[in-house]
Amino acid sequence: MTKPLRDELRSIPLYVPGKAVPDAVKLSSNEVPYGPLPGVTEAIASAAQHVHLYPDLAVVALRDALAARLGVDAERVVTGTGSVALIGHLMQAVGGSGGEIVYSWRSFEAYPITATVAGLRSVHVPNTADHRHDIDAMIAAIGPDTRAVLVCTPNNPTGPAVTAAELDRLFDAVPESVLVVIDEAYREFVTDPDCPDAVERYADRPNAVVFRTFSKAWGLAALRVGYMVAQPDVADAVRRCVIPFAVNAPAQAAALAALEADGEMRRRVDLVISERKRILTAAREYVPQVPDSQANFFWLPLGDKALAFAAHCEARGILVRPFAGDGVRVTIGLPEENDAVLDALREFMA
């Protein structure tokens, strides 16, 4: 590699987005299928009148609205271009020679990317046989160079969420010098009472960091708005890593409008949850090992057949997200789209 470029960057796996093909049923990117929430497009149009001006650098209105909603001080809230960007900034804030990040695998594929960019070594802890985080193994993997433990709950791409008992055990075992980072991108879809709201239960702990996004349940995937909640010193460090004016003005306006449509967001989430229950039951008739999901997608543990099933679906105009050798993640879509996936699965397994 040409100097002065870093040699280790060659090891970074490229992020693979959900495939998009014109006129296909796209169930590969965990998007919600119902369009923008009421008031969002109007807020974007209004903000577009001022795109010749820089947006609010501090994102004050959105930050304050989130702080009030979550019951935390505004100085503890940091916004960025999606939760994935903020995770990257946190990795930069704790990064440095010799540092390690512990996380379950398979999990969100951006984790190894952000860790390597920040100069951190990834420590992968295999998921359990039922595709969940192995919290005890993650605790055992923590060493003197560990800077943070990343918990994706619900886990992307497999779907299960981590329970309060598991997270309590993790916090009790981890020294306060190690951050416990909880990625709750799909929090709004969680129905299991054993799986806690991490902001409510853990945000006051000195080493807790919680990430959330507007890309999923709030329907703002194209605008890239995410936020994190942490103690003031951690929030300040991450804020210093965020690119100035990262959250643009239309995105800020859209996120504020989305928060005003909370009731409609909840109604749409309930539709997804209802379909999720139906589809999990049906999918298990063909693949009994399908794990529980607390997100807006489900996991087909097809192993070496993952790529073949994705190709089988694409030939029928359906796009899903395969992970070679592991399985296939399928977004919960509209009822007729979900039925098409089930038909494709039945044909494939036959």
FENHUFEN-V410802 format. One line per field, one symbol per residue. psi: psi as a letter, one per 30 degrees, with the letter a starting at -180 (. if undefined). A space follows every 50 residues. Layout:
# FENHUFEN-V410802
psi->???
This chain:
# FENHUFEN-V410802
psi->kkkgkkeffffkkkkjlkkkkkgljjhfghlkgglllkfeeeeeeefffg ffkkljefheeeeeeeeeefhlkeffkklailfeeeeeeeeeefllkfll kkllkkakffefeeeeeggkkkjkjkllfghlkieeeeeffkafgkelkk jjjlkjgfellkleeeeeeeeffklffkkjjjjhfgeffkfjffjljeee efffkfgkkkkllgfcffhheffiklllklleeeeeeeeffkkkhejlee eeeeeeeeefheeeeeeeeeeeeeeeeeeeeeeffeifgklkkgahllkj ifbfgeeeeeeeeefggkkljljkfdakkkkjaleeeeeeeeeeeeeef.
